[in-house]
Amino acid sequence: MPAYKEKIKELEELIRKTKYNKRTQHAIGLYKAQLARLREKQEARGKGTGPKDGYAVRKTGDGTVLLLGFPSVGKSTLLNALTNQESEIGTYDFTTLKVIPGLLNYKYAKIQLLDVPGVMRGAASGKGRGREVLSVMRNADLVLVLIDANQPEALPVLTKEVYDAQIRLNQKKPDVKIKKTAKDGIKVASTVKLGLDNNTIKDILKEFRISNAEIVIREKINIDKLIDCIEDNKKYVPALGVITKSDMLSHEKLKKIIKKTKADIAVSAKKGKGLKKLKELIFKKLNLMSVYMKEPGKEADLEEPLIIQKGATIKNVCEKLHKDFVRLFKFSRVTGPSAKFPDQKFMLNHTLKDGDVLEIHLF
């Protein structure tokens, strides 16, 4: 075993055995920083080995949702139940050997669902093509973390693989700014009361070969989040926890599993249970909204809305409609929640709201 792999095991053991408190905070911080650097080295070496053919998937529609789980968790069955795609189904492991896309039509949104091969323990380090599978997740807008109702104990193993693949589920990037400087050492400023002392922060930065920097922290963070900000290579993706095969358990046992795993929903793809609610959760978690388009001099199309992200501007709508609309834009009129009165005039930077009626005027 290479020396760096032995060191990784040693550090993992030290972190596991050391109880976290104010006295041990500094030591644990250094252990975790050293561990992060060694894992980065391990990942860099791993990229030079193994299969070269990955999983290239072109994103389409109003959002991309990836179905993630261990083998035989029911990904293909769920994909088929939610979409028009016929993914091969089997009761044995590794039925899916490539990425299979399907299309979910819901509330006029066209949502791309991806059925990927099941991952296993060690996936983040490349076992069972796991690195390729997890890399597809970095481009997803939402991840459905599928948990077999009969094997809920597998969830922590699965989430650890995702974490080790530098993906943070249901987290936002911490509000921390690190600016490297030429001299004057490390200066720490914060707008909130921190749980980390300045010496720990400075020494963790030094472990990453940063000796001169200005760091501004605007939210309470822990050691792990500080390291994430220093490495600046993490992908933050929203997720839903989905218990599959719920028809195989009693109502009481299912309730206990949902509480233990903190899952968002339990479904049975075979029986069609929970699928309607799951579609609604996907739509909401993707942060989608409806805007109705109106041509100048004509009635608004209130039958089929345009689906866009909440917080989108008129410019975003123009970009989605046609590549030349931004260049040819003259002005627009909006009626609805984001306007103070009907047909209010707005320019490209106006932020729209769900249910707005938008009329675009071009040169």
C-alpha positions as CSV (number, residue, x, y, z in Angstrom):
1,M,0.0,0.0,0.0
2,P,1.4,3.5,-1.0
3,A,2.6,5.6,1.9
4,Y,0.0,8.3,1.3
5,K,-2.8,5.7,1.6
6,E,-1.5,4.5,4.9
7,K,-1.4,8.1,6.1
8,I,-5.0,8.6,5.0
9,K,-6.1,5.6,7.1
10,E,-4.0,6.9,10.0
11,L,-5.6,10.4,9.9
12,E,-9.1,9.0,9.5
13,E,-8.6,6.9,12.6
14,L,-7.2,9.9,14.6
15,I,-10.2,12.0,13.6
16,R,-12.6,9.2,14.5
17,K,-11.0,8.6,18.0
18,T,-10.5,12.3,18.9
19,K,-13.4,13.8,20.7
20,Y,-14.1,17.3,19.4
21,N,-14.0,20.2,21.9
22,K,-12.2,23.6,22.3
23,R,-9.0,21.9,23.4
24,T,-8.9,19.4,20.5
25,Q,-10.3,21.8,17.8
26,H,-6.9,22.9,16.6
27,A,-5.5,19.4,16.3
28,I,-8.6,18.0,14.5
29,G,-8.5,21.0,12.1
30,L,-4.9,20.1,11.1
31,Y,-5.8,16.4,10.8
32,K,-8.7,17.2,8.5
33,A,-6.6,19.7,6.4
34,Q,-3.9,17.1,6.0
35,L,-6.5,14.4,5.1
36,A,-8.1,16.7,2.5
37,R,-4.7,17.3,0.8
38,L,-3.9,13.6,0.7
39,R,-7.3,12.7,-0.8
40,E,-6.7,15.3,-3.4
41,K,-3.4,13.7,-4.3
42,Q,-5.1,10.2,-4.3
43,E,-7.8,11.5,-6.7
44,A,-5.2,13.1,-9.0
45,R,-3.4,9.8,-9.2
46,G,-6.6,7.9,-9.8
47,K,-7.5,10.0,-12.8
48,G,-4.6,8.5,-14.7
49,T,-5.9,4.9,-14.3
50,G,-9.1,3.0,-15.1
51,P,-11.5,3.2,-18.0
52,K,-11.4,6.3,-20.1
53,D,-14.9,6.1,-21.5
54,G,-17.0,8.1,-19.1
55,Y,-20.7,9.0,-19.2
56,A,-21.3,12.1,-21.3
57,V,-24.9,13.3,-21.0
58,R,-26.3,16.4,-22.8
59,K,-28.6,18.4,-20.6
60,T,-32.0,19.1,-22.1
61,G,-35.3,20.5,-20.9
62,D,-36.1,22.7,-17.9
63,G,-34.0,20.7,-15.4
64,T,-31.9,17.5,-15.0
65,V,-32.6,15.1,-12.2
66,L,-30.3,12.2,-11.5
67,L,-31.5,8.9,-9.8
68,L,-28.7,7.8,-7.4
69,G,-28.6,4.6,-5.4
70,F,-26.9,1.3,-4.7
71,P,-27.5,-1.5,-7.2
72,S,-31.1,-2.9,-7.3
73,V,-32.6,0.0,-5.3
74,G,-35.3,0.4,-8.0
75,K,-33.9,3.3,-10.2
76,S,-35.0,1.8,-13.5
77,T,-38.5,0.9,-12.2
78,L,-38.9,4.4,-10.9
79,L,-37.7,6.0,-14.1
80,N,-40.2,4.0,-16.1
81,A,-43.0,4.9,-13.8
82,L,-42.2,8.7,-14.0
83,T,-41.4,8.9,-17.7
84,N,-41.9,7.4,-21.1
85,Q,-38.6,5.7,-21.1
86,E,-38.3,1.9,-21.0
87,S,-35.2,1.2,-19.0
88,E,-34.2,-2.5,-18.6
89,I,-35.4,-3.9,-15.3
90,G,-33.9,-6.9,-13.5
91,T,-33.8,-8.3,-10.0
92,Y,-30.0,-8.7,-10.1
93,D,-27.3,-6.1,-9.5
94,F,-25.9,-3.8,-12.2
95,T,-28.8,-4.0,-14.7
96,T,-28.1,-0.5,-15.9
97,L,-24.6,-0.3,-17.5
98,K,-25.0,3.1,-19.0
99,V,-26.8,6.4,-18.4
100,I,-30.4,6.1,-19.6
101,P,-32.4,9.4,-19.9
102,G,-36.1,9.8,-19.7
103,L,-38.5,12.8,-19.9
104,L,-40.9,13.7,-17.2
105,N,-43.7,16.1,-18.3
106,Y,-45.2,17.9,-15.4
107,K,-47.1,21.2,-15.3
108,Y,-45.7,21.9,-18.8
109,A,-42.2,21.5,-17.5
110,K,-40.0,19.1,-19.5
111,I,-37.7,17.5,-16.9
112,Q,-34.8,15.2,-17.9
113,L,-34.4,12.2,-15.6
114,L,-31.1,10.2,-15.7
115,D,-30.9,6.5,-14.6
116,V,-27.2,5.8,-13.9
117,P,-25.5,2.6,-12.9
118,G,-25.7,1.7,-9.2
119,V,-22.8,2.9,-7.0
120,M,-21.1,0.8,-4.3
121,R,-18.8,1.3,-1.3
122,G,-15.6,2.9,-2.7
123,A,-17.3,4.5,-5.6
124,A,-15.7,7.9,-4.9
125,S,-12.3,6.4,-5.3
126,G,-13.2,4.7,-8.6
127,K,-14.6,1.3,-7.6
128,G,-17.2,-0.1,-10.0
129,R,-17.0,2.9,-12.4
130,G,-18.2,4.9,-9.4
131,R,-16.1,8.0,-10.3
132,E,-17.7,8.3,-13.7
133,V,-21.2,7.9,-12.2
134,L,-20.6,10.5,-9.5
135,S,-19.2,12.9,-12.1
136,V,-22.5,12.9,-13.9
137,M,-24.1,14.2,-10.7
138,R,-22.0,17.3,-10.8
139,N,-24.0,18.5,-13.8
140,A,-27.4,17.6,-12.4
141,D,-29.9,20.2,-11.1
142,L,-31.3,17.8,-8.6
143,V,-30.4,14.4,-7.2
144,L,-33.0,11.8,-6.0
145,V,-31.2,9.7,-3.3
146,L,-33.0,6.4,-3.5
147,I,-33.1,4.3,-0.3
148,D,-34.3,0.7,-0.5
149,A,-37.0,0.3,2.2
150,N,-35.4,-3.1,3.1
151,Q,-31.9,-1.7,3.4
152,P,-32.1,1.8,5.0
153,E,-28.8,1.2,6.8
154,A,-27.1,1.7,3.4
155,L,-27.9,5.4,3.3
156,P,-24.9,6.7,5.4
157,V,-22.5,4.7,3.1
158,L,-24.1,6.2,0.0
159,T,-24.0,9.8,1.3
160,K,-20.3,9.3,2.4
161,E,-19.4,8.3,-1.2
162,V,-21.2,11.4,-2.5
163,Y,-19.4,13.6,0.1
164,D,-16.0,12.0,-0.8
165,A,-16.7,12.8,-4.4
166,Q,-16.6,16.5,-3.5
167,I,-20.4,16.9,-3.8
168,R,-22.4,18.6,-1.2
169,L,-26.1,17.7,-1.1
170,N,-28.7,20.2,0.2
171,Q,-26.0,22.7,1.1
172,K,-25.1,26.2,-0.1
173,K,-21.6,27.4,-0.7
174,P,-20.6,29.2,2.6
175,D,-20.3,32.9,2.5
176,V,-16.5,33.0,2.9
177,K,-14.1,35.0,0.7
178,I,-10.4,34.1,0.6
179,K,-8.1,36.6,-1.2
180,K,-4.4,35.6,-1.5
181,T,-2.0,38.5,-0.9
182,A,1.7,39.0,-1.5
183,K,2.7,39.7,2.1
184,D,1.5,40.6,5.7
185,G,0.5,37.1,6.7
186,I,-3.1,35.9,7.2
187,K,-5.7,38.3,8.3
188,V,-9.1,37.0,9.5
189,A,-12.3,39.2,9.6
190,S,-15.8,38.0,10.4
191,T,-19.3,39.5,10.7
192,V,-20.6,36.7,12.9
193,K,-19.4,35.0,16.1
194,L,-17.3,32.1,15.0
195,G,-17.0,28.6,16.5
196,L,-13.4,28.5,15.3
197,D,-10.5,30.4,16.8
198,N,-8.2,32.5,14.5
199,N,-5.2,30.4,15.1
200,T,-7.0,27.2,13.9
201,I,-8.2,29.1,10.8
202,K,-4.7,30.4,10.1
203,D,-3.0,27.0,10.6
204,I,-5.5,25.2,8.4
205,L,-4.8,27.7,5.6
206,K,-1.0,27.2,6.1
207,E,-1.6,23.4,5.6
208,F,-2.8,24.3,2.1
209,R,0.4,26.3,1.5
210,I,-1.4,29.7,2.0
211,S,0.8,32.0,4.1
212,N,-0.6,35.4,3.1
213,A,-4.3,36.0,2.6
214,E,-7.3,38.1,3.7
215,I,-10.2,35.9,4.7
216,V,-13.7,37.4,5.4
217,I,-16.3,35.1,7.0
218,R,-20.0,36.1,6.9
219,E,-21.6,33.0,8.4
220,K,-20.9,30.5,11.1
221,I,-18.8,27.7,9.7
222,N,-17.1,24.5,11.0
223,I,-13.7,23.0,10.0
224,D,-15.2,21.0,7.1
225,K,-16.8,24.0,5.5
226,L,-13.7,26.1,5.9
227,I,-11.7,23.4,4.1
228,D,-14.4,23.3,1.4
229,C,-13.9,27.0,0.8
230,I,-10.1,26.7,0.7
231,E,-10.2,23.9,-1.8
232,D,-13.0,25.6,-3.8
233,N,-13.7,22.5,-5.9
234,K,-17.0,21.4,-4.4
235,K,-20.3,21.1,-6.3
236,Y,-23.5,22.1,-4.3
237,V,-26.6,20.2,-5.5
238,P,-30.1,20.0,-4.1
239,A,-31.5,16.6,-3.3
240,L,-34.6,14.6,-2.3
241,G,-34.4,11.5,-0.1
242,V,-36.8,8.8,-1.6
243,I,-37.6,5.5,0.0
244,T,-38.3,2.9,-2.7
245,K,-40.3,-0.3,-2.5
246,S,-42.5,1.1,0.2
247,D,-45.2,-1.5,-0.5
248,M,-43.0,-4.2,1.0
249,L,-43.2,-2.8,4.6
250,S,-46.0,-2.1,7.1
251,H,-47.2,1.5,7.6
252,E,-45.6,1.6,11.1
253,K,-42.2,0.3,10.0
254,L,-42.2,2.7,7.0
255,K,-42.9,5.7,9.3
256,K,-39.9,4.7,11.5
257,I,-37.6,4.4,8.5
258,I,-38.7,7.8,7.1
259,K,-38.0,9.4,10.5
260,K,-34.6,7.7,10.8
261,T,-33.4,8.5,7.3
262,K,-35.1,11.9,7.2
263,A,-36.4,11.0,3.8
264,D,-38.7,13.4,2.0
265,I,-41.1,10.7,0.6
266,A,-41.7,7.0,0.3
267,V,-42.9,5.6,-3.0
268,S,-43.7,2.3,-4.7
269,A,-43.1,2.5,-8.4
270,K,-44.6,-0.9,-9.0
271,K,-47.9,0.0,-7.2
272,G,-47.8,3.7,-8.3
273,K,-47.9,4.9,-4.7
274,G,-46.5,8.4,-4.0
275,L,-45.6,9.2,-7.6
276,K,-47.9,12.2,-7.9
277,K,-46.5,13.7,-4.8
278,L,-42.9,13.0,-5.9
279,K,-43.5,14.8,-9.2
280,E,-44.7,17.8,-7.3
281,L,-41.6,17.7,-5.0
282,I,-39.3,17.5,-8.0
283,F,-41.0,20.5,-9.6
284,K,-40.7,22.5,-6.4
285,K,-37.1,21.5,-5.6
286,L,-36.0,22.5,-9.1
287,N,-37.3,25.9,-8.2
288,L,-39.4,26.3,-11.3
289,M,-42.2,28.8,-12.1
290,S,-44.6,29.6,-14.9
291,V,-44.6,32.8,-17.0
292,Y,-47.3,33.3,-19.7
293,M,-46.2,34.9,-23.0
294,K,-48.2,37.5,-24.9
295,E,-47.6,38.8,-28.4
296,P,-48.1,42.5,-28.9
297,G,-51.6,43.2,-30.0
298,K,-52.8,39.7,-29.2
299,E,-54.3,37.9,-26.2
300,A,-52.0,36.2,-23.7
301,D,-51.5,32.4,-24.0
302,L,-52.8,31.4,-20.6
303,E,-53.0,27.7,-21.6
304,E,-49.3,26.7,-21.9
305,P,-46.8,28.7,-19.8
306,L,-43.1,29.1,-20.3
307,I,-41.2,27.3,-17.5
308,I,-38.2,29.1,-16.0
309,Q,-36.2,29.2,-12.8
310,K,-37.6,31.3,-9.9
311,G,-35.6,34.6,-9.8
312,A,-35.2,34.7,-13.6
313,T,-35.1,38.1,-15.3
314,I,-36.6,39.2,-18.6
315,K,-33.1,38.7,-20.1
316,N,-33.2,35.0,-19.0
317,V,-36.5,34.5,-20.8
318,C,-35.2,36.2,-24.0
319,E,-32.1,33.9,-23.9
320,K,-34.3,30.9,-23.6
321,L,-36.7,31.9,-26.4
322,H,-34.1,32.8,-29.1
323,K,-30.4,33.6,-29.3
324,D,-31.1,37.0,-31.0
325,F,-33.9,38.2,-28.6
326,V,-31.4,40.0,-26.2
327,R,-29.8,41.9,-29.1
328,L,-33.1,42.9,-30.7
329,F,-34.8,43.7,-27.4
330,K,-36.6,47.1,-27.2
331,F,-38.7,46.9,-24.1
332,S,-41.3,44.7,-22.4
333,R,-44.6,44.9,-20.6
334,V,-45.5,42.8,-17.6
335,T,-48.9,42.2,-16.0
336,G,-48.9,40.1,-12.8
337,P,-47.3,39.6,-9.4
338,S,-44.0,41.4,-10.3
339,A,-45.7,44.5,-11.7
340,K,-47.3,47.4,-9.8
341,F,-50.0,47.8,-12.5
342,P,-51.1,46.0,-15.7
343,D,-48.8,46.4,-18.7
344,Q,-46.0,48.0,-16.7
345,K,-43.0,48.7,-18.9
346,F,-39.7,47.0,-17.9
347,M,-36.2,46.4,-19.3
348,L,-34.0,43.3,-19.4
349,N,-32.9,43.3,-15.8
350,H,-36.5,43.1,-14.3
351,T,-37.0,40.0,-12.1
352,L,-40.2,38.1,-12.9
353,K,-42.5,36.2,-10.6
354,D,-44.7,33.1,-10.9
355,G,-47.8,33.8,-12.9
356,D,-46.5,36.9,-14.7
357,V,-47.8,37.7,-18.2
358,L,-44.8,38.9,-20.3
359,E,-45.0,40.9,-23.6
360,I,-41.7,41.4,-25.4
361,H,-41.2,44.1,-28.0
362,L,-38.3,43.8,-30.4
363,F,-36.7,46.2,-32.9
